[in-house]
């Protein structure tokens, strides 16, 4: 099994994201289920422009990369 390098993408007090390889990205927040909505532009994601990226845990939670 190939070991994928992990790289940090973007960090704030309420948000953390990292990527492994060129098809996997994790984005985490600590605002909680009833917390505020936050909008963050993550630079240098592993995805091509105009790609549809979906959350693997919730159906219909997708974004277009631009």
Gaussian input, Z-matrix of N, CA and C with variables (Angstrom, degrees):
# hf/3-21g

backbone

0 1
 N
 C     1     B1
 C     2     B2     1     A1
 N     3     B3     2     A2     1     D1
 C     4     B4     3     A3     2     D2
 C     5     B5     4     A4     3     D3
 N     6     B6     5     A5     4     D4
 C     7     B7     6     A6     5     D5
 C     8     B8     7     A7     6     D6
 N     9     B9     8     A8     7     D7
 C    10    B10     9     A9     8     D8
 C    11    B11    10    A10     9     D9
 N    12    B12    11    A11    10    D10
 C    13    B13    12    A12    11    D11
 C    14    B14    13    A13    12    D12
 N    15    B15    14    A14    13    D13
 C    16    B16    15    A15    14    D14
 C    17    B17    16    A16    15    D15
 N    18    B18    17    A17    16    D16
 C    19    B19    18    A18    17    D17
 C    20    B20    19    A19    18    D18
 N    21    B21    20    A20    19    D19
 C    22    B22    21    A21    20    D20
 C    23    B23    22    A22    21    D21
 N    24    B24    23    A23    22    D22
 C    25    B25    24    A24    23    D23
 C    26    B26    25    A25    24    D24
 N    27    B27    26    A26    25    D25
 C    28    B28    27    A27    26    D26
 C    29    B29    28    A28    27    D27
 N    30    B30    29    A29    28    D28
 C    31    B31    30    A30    29    D29
 C    32    B32    31    A31    30    D30
 N    33    B33    32    A32    31    D31
 C    34    B34    33    A33    32    D32
 C    35    B35    34    A34    33    D33
 N    36    B36    35    A35    34    D34
 C    37    B37    36    A36    35    D35
 C    38    B38    37    A37    36    D36
 N    39    B39    38    A38    37    D37
 C    40    B40    39    A39    38    D38
 C    41    B41    40    A40    39    D39
 N    42    B42    41    A41    40    D40
 C    43    B43    42    A42    41    D41
 C    44    B44    43    A43    42    D42
 N    45    B45    44    A44    43    D43
 C    46    B46    45    A45    44    D44
 C    47    B47    46    A46    45    D45
 N    48    B48    47    A47    46    D46
 C    49    B49    48    A48    47    D47
 C    50    B50    49    A49    48    D48
 N    51    B51    50    A50    49    D49
 C    52    B52    51    A51    50    D50
 C    53    B53    52    A52    51    D51
 N    54    B54    53    A53    52    D52
 C    55    B55    54    A54    53    D53
 C    56    B56    55    A55    54    D54
 N    57    B57    56    A56    55    D55
 C    58    B58    57    A57    56    D56
 C    59    B59    58    A58    57    D57
 N    60    B60    59    A59    58    D58
 C    61    B61    60    A60    59    D59
 C    62    B62    61    A61    60    D60
 N    63    B63    62    A62    61    D61
 C    64    B64    63    A63    62    D62
 C    65    B65    64    A64    63    D63
 N    66    B66    65    A65    64    D64
 C    67    B67    66    A66    65    D65
 C    68    B68    67    A67    66    D66
 N    69    B69    68    A68    67    D67
 C    70    B70    69    A69    68    D68
 C    71    B71    70    A70    69    D69
 N    72    B72    71    A71    70    D70
 C    73    B73    72    A72    71    D71
 C    74    B74    73    A73    72    D72
 N    75    B75    74    A74    73    D73
 C    76    B76    75    A75    74    D74
 C    77    B77    76    A76    75    D75
 N    78    B78    77    A77    76    D76
 C    79    B79    78    A78    77    D77
 C    80    B80    79    A79    78    D78
 N    81    B81    80    A80    79    D79
 C    82    B82    81    A81    80    D80
 C    83    B83    82    A82    81    D81
 N    84    B84    83    A83    82    D82
 C    85    B85    84    A84    83    D83
 C    86    B86    85    A85    84    D84
 N    87    B87    86    A86    85    D85
 C    88    B88    87    A87    86    D86
 C    89    B89    88    A88    87    D87
 N    90    B90    89    A89    88    D88
 C    91    B91    90    A90    89    D89
 C    92    B92    91    A91    90    D90
 N    93    B93    92    A92    91    D91
 C    94    B94    93    A93    92    D92
 C    95    B95    94    A94    93    D93
 N    96    B96    95    A95    94    D94
 C    97    B97    96    A96    95    D95
 C    98    B98    97    A97    96    D96
 N    99    B99    98    A98    97    D97
 C   100   B100    99    A99    98    D98
 C   101   B101   100   A100    99    D99
 N   102   B102   101   A101   100   D100
 C   103   B103   102   A102   101   D101
 C   104   B104   103   A103   102   D102
 N   105   B105   104   A104   103   D103
 C   106   B106   105   A105   104   D104
 C   107   B107   106   A106   105   D105
 N   108   B108   107   A107   106   D106
 C   109   B109   108   A108   107   D107
 C   110   B110   109   A109   108   D108
 N   111   B111   110   A110   109   D109
 C   112   B112   111   A111   110   D110
 C   113   B113   112   A112   111   D111
 N   114   B114   113   A113   112   D112
 C   115   B115   114   A114   113   D113
 C   116   B116   115   A115   114   D114
 N   117   B117   116   A116   115   D115
 C   118   B118   117   A117   116   D116
 C   119   B119   118   A118   117   D117
 N   120   B120   119   A119   118   D118
 C   121   B121   120   A120   119   D119
 C   122   B122   121   A121   120   D120
 N   123   B123   122   A122   121   D121
 C   124   B124   123   A123   122   D122
 C   125   B125   124   A124   123   D123
 N   126   B126   125   A125   124   D124
 C   127   B127   126   A126   125   D125
 C   128   B128   127   A127   126   D126
 N   129   B129   128   A128   127   D127
 C   130   B130   129   A129   128   D128
 C   131   B131   130   A130   129   D129
 N   132   B132   131   A131   130   D130
 C   133   B133   132   A132   131   D131
 C   134   B134   133   A133   132   D132
 N   135   B135   134   A134   133   D133
 C   136   B136   135   A135   134   D134
 C   137   B137   136   A136   135   D135
 N   138   B138   137   A137   136   D136
 C   139   B139   138   A138   137   D137
 C   140   B140   139   A139   138   D138
 N   141   B141   140   A140   139   D139
 C   142   B142   141   A141   140   D140
 C   143   B143   142   A142   141   D141
 N   144   B144   143   A143   142   D142
 C   145   B145   144   A144   143   D143
 C   146   B146   145   A145   144   D144
 N   147   B147   146   A146   145   D145
 C   148   B148   147   A147   146   D146
 C   149   B149   148   A148   147   D147
 N   150   B150   149   A149   148   D148
 C   151   B151   150   A150   149   D149
 C   152   B152   151   A151   150   D150
 N   153   B153   152   A152   151   D151
 C   154   B154   153   A153   152   D152
 C   155   B155   154   A154   153   D153
 N   156   B156   155   A155   154   D154
 C   157   B157   156   A156   155   D155
 C   158   B158   157   A157   156   D156
 N   159   B159   158   A158   157   D157
 C   160   B160   159   A159   158   D158
 C   161   B161   160   A160   159   D159
 N   162   B162   161   A161   160   D160
 C   163   B163   162   A162   161   D161
 C   164   B164   163   A163   162   D162
 N   165   B165   164   A164   163   D163
 C   166   B166   165   A165   164   D164
 C   167   B167   166   A166   165   D165
 N   168   B168   167   A167   166   D166
 C   169   B169   168   A168   167   D167
 C   170   B170   169   A169   168   D168
 N   171   B171   170   A170   169   D169
 C   172   B172   171   A171   170   D170
 C   173   B173   172   A172   171   D171
 N   174   B174   173   A173   172   D172
 C   175   B175   174   A174   173   D173
 C   176   B176   175   A175   174   D174
 N   177   B177   176   A176   175   D175
 C   178   B178   177   A177   176   D176
 C   179   B179   178   A178   177   D177
 N   180   B180   179   A179   178   D178
 C   181   B181   180   A180   179   D179
 C   182   B182   181   A181   180   D180
 N   183   B183   182   A182   181   D181
 C   184   B184   183   A183   182   D182
 C   185   B185   184   A184   183   D183
 N   186   B186   185   A185   184   D184
 C   187   B187   186   A186   185   D185
 C   188   B188   187   A187   186   D186
 N   189   B189   188   A188   187   D187
 C   190   B190   189   A189   188   D188
 C   191   B191   190   A190   189   D189
 N   192   B192   191   A191   190   D190
 C   193   B193   192   A192   191   D191
 C   194   B194   193   A193   192   D192
 N   195   B195   194   A194   193   D193
 C   196   B196   195   A195   194   D194
 C   197   B197   196   A196   195   D195

   B1=1.4545
   B2=1.5240
   B3=1.3316
   B4=1.4550
   B5=1.5247
   B6=1.3310
   B7=1.4609
   B8=1.5280
   B9=1.3272
   B10=1.4495
   B11=1.5226
   B12=1.3082
   B13=1.4549
   B14=1.5258
   B15=1.3100
   B16=1.4596
   B17=1.5145
   B18=1.3606
   B19=1.4604
   B20=1.5228
   B21=1.3021
   B22=1.4602
   B23=1.5213
   B24=1.3394
   B25=1.4573
   B26=1.5205
   B27=1.3407
   B28=1.4631
   B29=1.5235
   B30=1.3426
   B31=1.4678
   B32=1.5275
   B33=1.3488
   B34=1.4634
   B35=1.5325
   B36=1.3243
   B37=1.4665
   B38=1.5246
   B39=1.3433
   B40=1.4614
   B41=1.5195
   B42=1.3301
   B43=1.4604
   B44=1.5255
   B45=1.3308
   B46=1.4676
   B47=1.5175
   B48=1.3262
   B49=1.4650
   B50=1.5200
   B51=1.3314
   B52=1.4523
   B53=1.5191
   B54=1.3327
   B55=1.4610
   B56=1.5135
   B57=1.3217
   B58=1.4644
   B59=1.5139
   B60=1.3098
   B61=1.4532
   B62=1.5206
   B63=1.3462
   B64=1.4627
   B65=1.5252
   B66=1.3517
   B67=1.4601
   B68=1.5199
   B69=1.3147
   B70=1.4602
   B71=1.5203
   B72=1.3307
   B73=1.4677
   B74=1.5240
   B75=1.3242
   B76=1.4616
   B77=1.5217
   B78=1.3359
   B79=1.4597
   B80=1.5266
   B81=1.3226
   B82=1.4666
   B83=1.5241
   B84=1.3316
   B85=1.4602
   B86=1.5242
   B87=1.3210
   B88=1.4654
   B89=1.5240
   B90=1.3369
   B91=1.4610
   B92=1.5205
   B93=1.3171
   B94=1.4563
   B95=1.5168
   B96=1.3089
   B97=1.4598
   B98=1.5259
   B99=1.3124
   B100=1.4675
   B101=1.5249
   B102=1.3164
   B103=1.4567
   B104=1.5096
   B105=1.2988
   B106=1.4527
   B107=1.5268
   B108=1.3087
   B109=1.4552
   B110=1.5128
   B111=1.3186
   B112=1.4533
   B113=1.5290
   B114=1.3128
   B115=1.4600
   B116=1.5196
   B117=1.3228
   B118=1.4606
   B119=1.5231
   B120=1.3106
   B121=1.4606
   B122=1.5200
   B123=1.3198
   B124=1.4634
   B125=1.5270
   B126=1.3389
   B127=1.4657
   B128=1.5280
   B129=1.2946
   B130=1.4727
   B131=1.5201
   B132=1.3302
   B133=1.4638
   B134=1.5230
   B135=1.3173
   B136=1.4661
   B137=1.5276
   B138=1.3257
   B139=1.4580
   B140=1.5201
   B141=1.3247
   B142=1.4609
   B143=1.5300
   B144=1.3133
   B145=1.4666
   B146=1.5251
   B147=1.3122
   B148=1.4663
   B149=1.5276
   B150=1.3183
   B151=1.4698
   B152=1.5238
   B153=1.3148
   B154=1.4577
   B155=1.5219
   B156=1.3337
   B157=1.4619
   B158=1.5170
   B159=1.3377
   B160=1.4635
   B161=1.5210
   B162=1.3118
   B163=1.4519
   B164=1.5298
   B165=1.3154
   B166=1.4644
   B167=1.5257
   B168=1.3305
   B169=1.4571
   B170=1.5285
   B171=1.3391
   B172=1.4648
   B173=1.5210
   B174=1.3247
   B175=1.4632
   B176=1.5223
   B177=1.3066
   B178=1.4667
   B179=1.5226
   B180=1.3280
   B181=1.4704
   B182=1.5207
   B183=1.3364
   B184=1.4720
   B185=1.5294
   B186=1.3347
   B187=1.4639
   B188=1.5125
   B189=1.3091
   B190=1.4540
   B191=1.5242
   B192=1.3047
   B193=1.4672
   B194=1.5148
   B195=1.3365
   B196=1.4612
   B197=1.4966
   A1=109.05
   A2=115.57
   A3=121.68
   A4=110.85
   A5=116.55
   A6=120.78
   A7=108.88
   A8=116.95
   A9=121.72
   A10=110.35
   A11=115.80
   A12=121.26
   A13=110.01
   A14=116.27
   A15=121.56
   A16=108.55
   A17=115.61
   A18=119.17
   A19=110.41
   A20=114.59
   A21=121.81
   A22=108.86
   A23=116.51
   A24=120.65
   A25=112.99
   A26=116.58
   A27=119.86
   A28=109.26
   A29=116.16
   A30=121.21
   A31=109.88
   A32=116.34
   A33=122.65
   A34=106.26
   A35=117.37
   A36=120.30
   A37=112.07
   A38=117.62
   A39=121.54
   A40=114.53
   A41=118.52
   A42=120.94
   A43=110.20
   A44=115.45
   A45=121.16
   A46=108.19
   A47=117.14
   A48=119.70
   A49=110.19
   A50=114.00
   A51=120.50
   A52=108.92
   A53=115.31
   A54=121.21
   A55=109.05
   A56=114.12
   A57=122.00
   A58=106.78
   A59=116.18
   A60=119.73
   A61=110.92
   A62=115.89
   A63=118.89
   A64=113.35
   A65=117.88
   A66=119.64
   A67=113.46
   A68=118.07
   A69=120.27
   A70=109.74
   A71=116.19
   A72=121.65
   A73=108.43
   A74=115.74
   A75=122.05
   A76=107.61
   A77=116.17
   A78=122.15
   A79=107.61
   A80=116.99
   A81=122.73
   A82=110.49
   A83=116.13
   A84=120.70
   A85=109.00
   A86=115.60
   A87=120.22
   A88=110.77
   A89=117.58
   A90=120.09
   A91=112.68
   A92=119.12
   A93=121.85
   A94=113.49
   A95=116.06
   A96=122.87
   A97=112.16
   A98=117.33
   A99=121.07
   A100=111.66
   A101=115.96
   A102=120.57
   A103=112.76
   A104=115.06
   A105=121.50
   A106=110.65
   A107=115.87
   A108=120.97
   A109=107.99
   A110=117.04
   A111=119.94
   A112=108.72
   A113=115.73
   A114=122.44
   A115=107.01
   A116=116.24
   A117=120.91
   A118=108.85
   A119=116.33
   A120=121.67
   A121=107.20
   A122=115.26
   A123=120.87
   A124=108.46
   A125=117.56
   A126=119.50
   A127=111.10
   A128=115.71
   A129=121.96
   A130=114.38
   A131=117.30
   A132=118.83
   A133=109.06
   A134=117.45
   A135=119.54
   A136=113.44
   A137=118.64
   A138=122.26
   A139=112.34
   A140=116.14
   A141=122.58
   A142=109.62
   A143=116.89
   A144=121.61
   A145=109.73
   A146=115.98
   A147=124.64
   A148=113.73
   A149=118.26
   A150=121.63
   A151=109.68
   A152=116.81
   A153=121.81
   A154=106.97
   A155=116.71
   A156=122.98
   A157=107.80
   A158=117.25
   A159=121.23
   A160=112.20
   A161=114.91
   A162=123.89
   A163=108.27
   A164=117.58
   A165=119.41
   A166=112.94
   A167=118.03
   A168=121.18
   A169=113.86
   A170=117.88
   A171=121.34
   A172=109.71
   A173=116.21
   A174=121.01
   A175=110.12
   A176=115.83
   A177=122.92
   A178=113.81
   A179=117.84
   A180=122.19
   A181=106.75
   A182=115.39
   A183=120.91
   A184=110.43
   A185=115.64
   A186=122.93
   A187=109.29
   A188=116.41
   A189=121.47
   A190=107.99
   A191=116.90
   A192=122.05
   A193=107.26
   A194=116.17
   A195=119.02
   A196=111.40
   D1=132.19
   D2=179.24
   D3=-74.91
   D4=130.87
   D5=176.24
   D6=-87.55
   D7=122.44
   D8=-178.58
   D9=-91.27
   D10=135.05
   D11=178.22
   D12=-71.17
   D13=134.92
   D14=177.50
   D15=-95.51
   D16=133.87
   D17=176.29
   D18=-132.87
   D19=134.90
   D20=179.07
   D21=-72.71
   D22=134.62
   D23=-177.95
   D24=-104.36
   D25=-48.49
   D26=-175.04
   D27=-158.08
   D28=137.94
   D29=-177.49
   D30=-138.54
   D31=133.12
   D32=168.90
   D33=-135.21
   D34=-175.54
   D35=177.14
   D36=-65.26
   D37=-26.86
   D38=-176.34
   D39=-115.48
   D40=5.60
   D41=-173.27
   D42=-148.22
   D43=141.49
   D44=175.55
   D45=-143.76
   D46=133.49
   D47=176.16
   D48=-138.41
   D49=146.94
   D50=175.79
   D51=-146.79
   D52=163.76
   D53=179.84
   D54=-129.51
   D55=152.91
   D56=171.14
   D57=-129.12
   D58=124.98
   D59=-178.49
   D60=64.95
   D61=-152.18
   D62=-176.61
   D63=-114.59
   D64=12.45
   D65=-179.82
   D66=-136.98
   D67=10.12
   D68=-174.82
   D69=-135.90
   D70=124.70
   D71=177.88
   D72=-137.83
   D73=140.96
   D74=176.98
   D75=-117.19
   D76=133.93
   D77=176.53
   D78=-128.62
   D79=125.62
   D80=-175.55
   D81=-126.65
   D82=144.97
   D83=173.12
   D84=-129.56
   D85=165.47
   D86=175.52
   D87=-120.88
   D88=26.04
   D89=-178.22
   D90=-84.28
   D91=-13.89
   D92=176.60
   D93=82.10
   D94=167.68
   D95=-176.81
   D96=-60.99
   D97=-37.25
   D98=-179.01
   D99=-103.68
   D100=16.70
   D101=-179.17
   D102=-78.22
   D103=179.97
   D104=-179.47
   D105=-68.95
   D106=157.25
   D107=172.92
   D108=-84.62
   D109=133.13
   D110=177.53
   D111=-120.88
   D112=146.35
   D113=177.55
   D114=-122.20
   D115=122.15
   D116=-176.60
   D117=-133.12
   D118=134.76
   D119=173.17
   D120=-96.92
   D121=114.63
   D122=-178.35
   D123=-92.25
   D124=119.43
   D125=179.22
   D126=-77.67
   D127=154.20
   D128=171.93
   D129=59.21
   D130=41.53
   D131=175.15
   D132=-68.07
   D133=161.58
   D134=-178.71
   D135=-82.16
   D136=11.55
   D137=-173.72
   D138=-105.53
   D139=148.62
   D140=175.81
   D141=-71.58
   D142=151.56
   D143=175.57
   D144=-58.71
   D145=144.59
   D146=179.83
   D147=68.01
   D148=16.33
   D149=175.15
   D150=-81.14
   D151=146.43
   D152=172.77
   D153=-92.50
   D154=121.41
   D155=-177.76
   D156=-116.25
   D157=129.78
   D158=-174.96
   D159=-122.50
   D160=148.94
   D161=174.87
   D162=-73.88
   D163=126.16
   D164=-177.49
   D165=-77.10
   D166=-10.52
   D167=-177.40
   D168=-98.39
   D169=-24.17
   D170=-178.68
   D171=-128.88
   D172=127.57
   D173=176.23
   D174=-64.82
   D175=150.50
   D176=175.60
   D177=61.97
   D178=23.15
   D179=175.28
   D180=-110.77
   D181=82.97
   D182=-174.71
   D183=-129.34
   D184=156.79
   D185=176.93
   D186=-134.86
   D187=153.88
   D188=168.91
   D189=-95.78
   D190=131.37
   D191=178.18
   D192=-80.29
   D193=129.41
   D194=177.23
   D195=-137.79

